[in-house]
Structure formats: C-alpha cells, structure tokens
C-alpha cells in the first residue's frame, strides 16, 4: 500500500491525531490514507459520549472493547481517525464531534467540505 501525501485540510503537514489509543488506517497515530482505505479514515475527531452513542446506533460500535482485535474501546476525549462519510452523517444528524483540522487529512475534503469541518475545529 502506497500512502498518500501527508497533507492536512489546511494545506500544511499532517499532524498526529492520537496515540492512546493508536489511531489511523495505518495505526501510526495519524489520519494517513491510501487508495486501499475505502472508508477514508481521514477526519481526526475528539470523541464525545453523544457521538459514540450515535456511532453505536448506526452500527459502528467504537466504545465496546474488542480484545480479540487489540481494541480497548473509545471514551469521550479520545482522538480517533473517523471515516469521512460517518463524520458527515453525524454532522447531518446534529451530533458531530470536534475536529483537529491540522490532523485531518486533505482527502477528507473529497467527502466533507472545509466549511463543514471548520465549524467543528477543536484548535
């Protein structure tokens, strides 16, 4: 897999999103992506209880530990590389989490307009 350039939505270098827990398609702490990342795990989001409940409701339980996958489950305050489509869905439903724009990959803009992402900037 060849990684896309590590550029954020602001045009600068992609900053780290989170390492506790380790996030990203490549599990490198960054929202790096590539052609094989069909879910576009590119939006660096700060988890909230509301978003985690929403994600579970729509079929992607991010809060329940999955030891067989070495996944402890996410809690409010954790930073995680979300799928761009899921972020946009949460925005449409009124429960999108805050976003670290400097750690959100530019490829997220293929799905989510910068004007939308900017409303949730956590910086």
NORPEWO-V72272 format. One record per helix or strand of 3 or more residues. SS is the DSSP state (@ for helix, = for strand). FROM is the first residue (numbers start at 1). LEN is the number of residues. If there is no record, write none. Layout:
SS:FROM:LEN
SS:FROM:LEN
This chain:
=:41:6
@:49:9
@:67:3
=:79:5
@:84:10
@:101:3
@:106:5
@:114:6
